[in-house]
Amino acid sequence: MLRFAQLGFGLTVVNACCRIPKGLVGIPLTGYPPLEYHVFHSADRPPTEHVQRLVDALLAQGDHWQATLQPASRKTP
């Protein structure tokens, strides 16, 4: 989505963890409820080892990315 905006197709809304490319401006949206993310896989077969490792890594990291975006004075423990 960022690439489309960079190419001039208009604006886009992305997650705060996205790095804004040179030439674009990021404007935080406030007043919206928090987002929830879900991981889906086929119900008729278990995830492969690679998929399970990805799911485990995503769940283990959780909101870790937010700490890298907060100013030092606002970092939460």
N, C-alpha and C positions, 0 to 999 in steps of 0.2 A: 504494500500500500504506500509506503514511503517513496518508493521508486516512482510510482504513478504521480504523486505530488511533485516530486523532483522534476519529472518530465513535463510538468505544466498541466496535468489533467484536472487539477483542482485540489481541494483540501482533503485531508484524511484524519481519522481519529485512530490513534495507536496507543498501546500500553506505555506506561511511564518507563519501562525498562528498555524501550527502543532508543537507540542512539540516533539523534537527529543529524542527518547529513548536512554538509556545508551547503549554504544557500537556502536552507529552510529554517523556519522559526517554530519552536515548540511553545505552545501556550497551554498551561495547565487548566483543565476543566474542573471546576469546584461545584459542590452542591449535589453531586450525584451519589447514589448508594454504591457501596463497595461491590466489586465484581467477584464472581465465583468462577473458577475454572474446573473443568471435569475432564477426566481421561476416559476414553471409550475404547473398547476392543470388542471383537466378535464374541457373541455369547455362545456360539457353537464350538469354539476351540479356545484353549488358554493362550495367553500372549506368549510369543517366542521369547527366548532368553534375552535377546537384544531389546525387545520391547519392554520386558519386565525390568531390565536394568535402567532403561530410560525413565520409566514410571517411578522406580525407586529413587532415582536421582532427583527427579522433579519434586517428589514428596519430601525428600530429605532437605532440599534447599528452601522450600516454601517461599517466604517473603524475603529471603536473604538479599535479593537484588535491591530492595528498598534502602538498605543501610548505605549502599554506595551512592545513592542519589541525595541523601539528606546532608545538609551542612553539618559540620562537626558539632556545633552547639545544639543540634536537634536530634542527634543520633540516639536511638533507644537502646537499652541494654539487651 
